[in-house]
Amino acid sequence: MAVTGSTDHITSLDLKYSRDAGNGIALANFIPNLSDPTYVDLTIRYADGVTEETGIHNMIAFGGRSIWHLAIGSNWT
């Protein structure tokens, strides 16, 4: 997972196809992992049809607190 500082929100710099978001509404699908409750697949489909796939990890799986983090710049999915 990428560490982008102490910010607690996602910015356009974090998403590969963020400039496509300006073309309309984006749809985000969260798909729970039945074999790992600390990971959720995330697919973002932008209005122009571009799709970005990533995931969300609960930091409890890494010995941390129960806080969810977006997997940025990773092939963990």
RAKA-V39683 format. One record per residue. N is the residue number from 1. RES is the residue in three letters. OMEGA is omega as a letter, one per 40 degrees, with the letter a starting at -180 (NA if undefined). Layout:
n = (N:N)
res = (RES:RES)
omega = (OMEGA:OMEGA)
This chain:
n = (1:2:3:4:5:6:7:8:9:10:11:12:13:14:15:16:17:18:19:20:21:22:23:24:25:26:27:28:29:30:31:32:33:34:35:36:37:38:39:40:41:42:43:44:45:46:47:48:49:50:51:52:53:54:55:56:57:58:59:60:61:62:63:64:65:66:67:68:69:70:71:72:73:74:75:76:77)
res = (MET:ALA:VAL:THR:GLY:SER:THR:ASP:HIS:ILE:THR:SER:LEU:ASP:LEU:LYS:TYR:SER:ARG:ASP:ALA:GLY:ASN:GLY:ILE:ALA:LEU:ALA:ASN:PHE:ILE:PRO:ASN:LEU:SER:ASP:PRO:THR:TYR:VAL:ASP:LEU:THR:ILE:ARG:TYR:ALA:ASP:GLY:VAL:THR:GLU:GLU:THR:GLY:ILE:HIS:ASN:MET:ILE:ALA:PHE:GLY:GLY:ARG:SER:ILE:TRP:HIS:LEU:ALA:ILE:GLY:SER:ASN:TRP:THR)
omega = (i:i:a:i:a:a:a:i:a:i:i:i:a:a:a:a:a:a:i:a:i:a:i:a:i:i:i:i:i:a:i:i:a:a:a:a:i:a:i:i:i:i:i:i:a:a:a:i:i:a:i:i:i:i:i:a:i:a:i:i:a:i:a:i:a:i:a:i:i:i:a:i:a:i:a:a:NA)
